[in-house]
Amino acid sequence: MTGESLPTPLRDGVGLLARAVDYAVDSLDVVGRADLGRPTPCAGWDLRALLDHLNDALLALHEAATLGRVFPDIGDYAGGTAVDPIAVLRDRASRLVGAWTPPSPRKEVAFGDLALTTAIVTTTGALEVAVHGWDVARACGVDRTIPAGLANDILDVVPLLVVAADRPVRFALPVELPFGAAPGDRLVAFLGRHPL
């Protein structure tokens, strides 16, 4: 594929990531400290564990932008109960978008032994951040559908990022929705979540 034949999200992964971060940060507005023990759509995780995971994801994306490499299997975020994971997330989110803009001349990011394009890294990051932003709101009992434009752009590439081997290990089986479901609902349903 040439750069012009790539789906738009892969041509502007940084812009997609910035939109996903904005959406996820807005989802944090509904979280209070008393909510941290709530269950989430992510099986086996309470809200604190989900926020810790999201902090790890933002750290990895920041490493990708600034160091040109991601260190897999290193969970650097050591939150603990005394740390406010929401404040840490907000700070990381603001630094993350700044690290990717203006777009780095970097064309690849090392992930273990793999070399991934920055477009794949930022687009995958956008998927992770947006869907976990939805998970955060849902855990707090709030329905914050992923905006249609953002969801449609991620839906354009999600079949490239989530394959059969990812199920049921990383994602549950897709959830069937009625015809005409909103793009945000289709996105989370594709990843095994129940939007309705």
BELDA-V118293 format. One record per residue. PHI is phi in whole degrees, -180 to 180 (NA if undefined). PSI is psi in whole degrees, 0 to 359 (* if undefined). NEAR is the number of other ideal C-beta (glycine too) atoms within 12 Angstrom. Layout:
phi;psi;near
PHI;PSI;NEAR
PHI;PSI;NEAR
This chain:
phi;psi;near
NA;136;11
-86;165;7
-56;325;13
-77;340;9
-92;356;9
-70;148;19
-59;147;25
-49;316;22
-59;328;34
-79;340;34
-83;335;25
-133;59;25
-63;327;42
-66;316;32
-63;320;26
-64;316;44
-62;317;44
-61;319;33
-67;321;33
-66;319;45
-64;316;40
-58;314;27
-63;313;37
-65;319;45
-63;320;32
-63;329;26
-66;334;39
-67;340;38
-61;337;20
-92;359;24
-97;132;36
-117;163;18
-58;329;18
-70;345;10
-85;349;27
-63;339;27
-92;0;19
-66;147;27
-71;157;20
-124;171;33
-65;348;31
-87;110;31
-52;128;17
84;359;11
-111;133;22
-88;178;24
-63;322;36
-61;315;33
-62;320;27
-64;316;42
-65;322;43
-62;317;33
-63;317;30
-65;323;46
-62;317;38
-60;318;32
-63;316;39
-65;322;42
-63;315;32
-62;318;36
-67;327;43
-69;318;35
-60;319;28
-59;318;38
-72;318;34
-92;327;19
-106;343;19
77;16;23
-153;153;25
-121;136;34
-98;97;19
-65;155;19
68;13;10
-113;109;15
-92;95;17
-80;337;21
-75;112;25
-110;77;15
-65;294;27
74;164;13
-74;341;14
-81;342;11
-91;140;19
-86;102;21
-64;335;33
-71;316;31
-63;319;19
-63;316;27
-61;315;39
-60;316;26
-65;313;22
-61;319;35
-62;317;37
-67;323;20
-74;328;21
-63;309;37
-62;320;32
-63;326;20
-68;332;31
-93;349;37
-120;137;19
-65;157;13
-51;132;20
-66;147;24
-70;352;10
-60;132;25
-103;338;17
-135;156;19
-129;131;34
-81;130;21
-127;97;26
62;235;14
-91;0;9
-96;151;14
-113;115;18
-109;146;29
-69;153;26
-62;329;34
-63;318;35
-66;317;30
-63;312;40
-71;324;45
-70;318;43
-64;320;36
-62;320;46
-62;317;46
-59;309;45
-58;310;36
-68;315;45
-63;312;46
-68;323;47
-72;333;43
-63;320;47
-64;317;43
-59;319;42
-61;309;45
-62;316;35
-62;321;33
-61;331;34
-92;8;31
79;19;17
-111;133;21
-93;101;19
-117;85;32
-59;137;29
-62;131;45
-54;144;26
-56;315;19
-62;314;24
-64;313;37
-62;316;37
-62;319;24
-65;321;34
-72;321;45
-59;330;35
-61;330;28
-117;351;29
-59;327;34
-65;339;17
-80;336;21
-99;332;33
-121;112;28
-114;174;13
-55;324;12
-65;342;10
-78;349;21
-111;137;16
-95;18;14
-71;301;13
-92;331;20
-137;147;28
-75;172;21
-65;151;18
-59;149;25
-99;132;22
-77;139;15
-124;158;20
-67;155;12
-55;140;8
85;11;8
-62;151;23
-63;150;25
-56;320;26
-63;322;35
-68;320;33
-64;322;29
-65;308;42
-68;328;39
-67;323;31
-60;330;35
-93;12;37
89;14;25
-100;153;31
-101;102;21
-78;339;31
-99;*;17
